[in-house]
Amino acid sequence: MSKLHIDSVTKSYGSKTILKDVYISCETGKIVSLLGPIGSGKSTLLQIVFGTVKGDSQFIKFNDQVLTKQSDRREKIAYLSQNSMFPRNIKIRNLIPLFCNDADTQKLFNSDFIKPLLDRTMKNLSGGERKLVEVLTIIHSKAEFILLEEPFSGLSPILTEKVTKIIKEMSKEKGFIISDFNTQEAIKISDEIYFLSNTHLKQIKDLRELQRHYYLPKNI
């Protein structure tokens, strides 16, 4: 079992504090949901964990190794941004091996979802097809920890259900931190739930706590 430990994360932009002394952890075999309103700092936190944004303070450790540079994260942490991040002019069959080992590349090549898209480029896919390729590629990447930002956005209900099952299956050997506005879908597959608001992160025990934070309607 591997562990990702994230502690003492603080981030400000000018006079506005986004994150203050944030702590969160994840282990392989677990799915953690990161919830919160728009602008609460969820994307910033994931980017700090991945290494593309630097916190004012931060302590990020993979097992016994402290991660200080983005190169330290290679094959340890993979990140899917809510914005399209894959090259647009490369065929899907050439794109997937950049992220996945040989076995997982073949697994995706044989997938009913990916097989029809292999000879197309990202720019020639619909929004839903692009999201599906990105999500499945990152999930099957070499990294032990997967950070997913809005993985269900743009997917049909049927594909959302399929992707949810794949995440659950892959979580037997990987750790996931998922941020998504599809709150009920995220909660359904999660082992732990955290709520980010007013710069602070709080672990949530049940839906009633989210309702008290006005993040879910009372009738759910």
N, C-alpha and C positions, 0 to 999 in steps of 0.2 A: 504493500500500500504506500502511495506517495501522498504528500500533504503540501498544499499551497497555503502559506500563512501571510496575511496582509494586515499590517498594523500601522498605527500612528500616521495615517494618510490625511494630510491637510493641503488644501489648494484654494488659492484666492486669485481673482483677476482684478487687478487694481484694488479698490476698497471693498469689493464684494467677495465675501468668503463663500465658497461653494461646498467644500468638505472640511470637516473639523474633527480631527482625532478619530478617523474611521477605522474600524476593525472588522474583518470578515475572513473566514477560512473555508477551505474546501479540501476534501480528500477524494482520491480515486474511489469509485463506487458510490459517490453521492451527487445529487443534483440540488443546487442552491438557486433559489429565485431571488432576484434583486428588483424590488418594486418601488414605485414612487412617482409623484406627479412630474409632468413635463418641466424640464429646467431644474430638477432637483440635484443633478450632478451624477446620474447613473452612467452616462456615456463617459464623462471625465474620469470616473473611478475605474471603469474597465480599461480605458486608454492608459491610465497610470499603471495598472497591473500589467498590461501588455508591454509597456515601455515606450509608447509613442508620445506620451505627455509626461512631464516630470512634475511631481508634487513639490510643494514647498517643504514638506517633510514626508517621508515614507520609509517603511521597512517591509520589504517583500522577500520571502524566503521560500525556496523549493526544497523540501526535505531539510538538509543541513547547509544548503548553499544560499547565501544572500545574493539576490539578483540586483545588480546595480546598472547594467547596460542592457539594451534591447537584445544584443547578441547573446546574453546570458539566457534569454528565454527560448532560444532556438530548440525546437523539438520538445519543449516543455510546456509552452503556452501558445495556443492559437486563438485568434480573435476575429470574429465576424462583425464588422461595423454595420449599422443600419443603412449606410450609403454603399452603393455598389463599389466594390474595391478590386475586382478582378480585371486584368487586361481585356480590352474589348475586341481585339483583332486576332486573338489566338483561338484555334479550334479547341473545343472542349476536350477532345482526346489528347491534346498536347498540354492542356492546362492542368488536368487532374494529377498527372505524375509529378508536377512541381511541388505538390503538397503531400502526396500519399506514397506509402511504400508500394512495392510491386503487388503484394497480395490484395491490399485495399483498392489499388488502382483497378485490378481485374474485377474485383467485387462490384465497383461502381460501373465499369464498362458493361457488365452483365446485368446491371439493374434495369428493370422495366422502365424506370423513370428517366434514366440517363442515356440508355442505349440509343433512343431515337434522336438524341441531340448531339451525338459525338462529333459529327462532321460539320456542325454549325459553330459560329463564333458567338461570343456574349452579346455583341451588338445586334445580332439577328434573332435574339430570343425575346419573348415577351417578358414583362416584368415578373410574372409568376415563375416562368421557366428559369430566369436568371437567379431569382432568390432560391429556387430549389437546387440548382447546381452549386451555388455558393454554400448553402447550408450543409448539403450532403458532403461536399468536398472538405469543408472545415471539420465537420464531425468525424470524418474518416482520416483526417490528417495524422501525422506522426506524433503530434503533441499529446501529452497526458492530461492536460487541462484545457478545456474548451470554453471560451468566453463568447456568448451569443447575444447579440443586440438585435432585438425585434426579429427573431428567426421565423415567426409565423406570419409576419406582415406580408401581404400580397399572395398568400397561399389560400387555396380553396379549403373549405372545411374538411373535405376528404383527404387532401394532401397534408393539412395540419395534423390530422389524426395519424397518418402514416409516419410523418416526421417525428411526432411525439413518441410513437412506438420505437422508432430507430434510436432516438436519444436515450430512451429507457434501456434498450438493449445494449447500446454502446457504453452506458454508464456503469456496466459491470466491470469495465477495465479503465475507464476514464472518469475524471471529475468535471462537472459542468457548473458554470455560473451563467444564469440566463436572466436577461432583462427584457421584458415584453409587456406591451399594453393589453395583451390577451391574458388578463390576470387569472381567470379561472383555469385556463389551459396550463399556465405556468405553475399554479398552485397544485393542480392535479398530479403533476409528475414530480413534485419537489419533495426532498427530504427535509430541507430547511428553507425558511422564508425570512428575508430581511426587507425592511421598509426604510427608504432614505427620504428624509424631509427636513428642511430647515438646518442643513449642513450635517445632521447627525444620522447615524444608521442604528436601527433598532431591530432586534430579532422578534419576529411575530410568531405567536403560538397557535393562533386560530383565526378564522375569518372574522370573528367578532371584534378582534383588535383592529383589523383593517376598516371595519365599519365605523369604529369609534374615531378613526383618523379621517373619516369621510372619503376613504378611497374606494369603498364598495357601498352600493345601496343597501338599505336595511332589509330589503325583502329577499336577499339571496340566502 
